[in-house]
Amino acid sequence: MLTIRISVAWTIAVVSLGALGFAVLLGQPFAAKAQESKRFQYMIVEVLPDTQNMQTKLNEFGASGWELVAVSMGSMTEPRLVFKK
């Protein structure tokens, strides 16, 4: 009875390891695709410092697929909006 239990345990272990090895072999091409580098475009736009103008520019570029990633103060009077696509 003990021999049958050990045999069943070994059979389960061998089948499990075989299935795991098969899954690893099939999964290799997918891992290579996941490592492809993404390419981004960046755009820097200077705007007038009033809220309405900034909101208009944000909506305009957002509708075109640009994402705001940073705001810096260029000459301390005109904010620079940095977009990424």
URSUL-V378571 format. One record per helix or strand of 2 or more residues. SS is the DSSP state (helix for helix, strand for strand). FROM is the first residue (numbers start at 1). TO is the last residue. Records with the same first field share a line. If there is no record, write none. Layout:
BEGIN
SS->FROM-TO ; FROM-TO
END
This chain:
BEGIN
helix->2-34 ; 51-63
strand->42-46 ; 67-73 ; 79-84
END
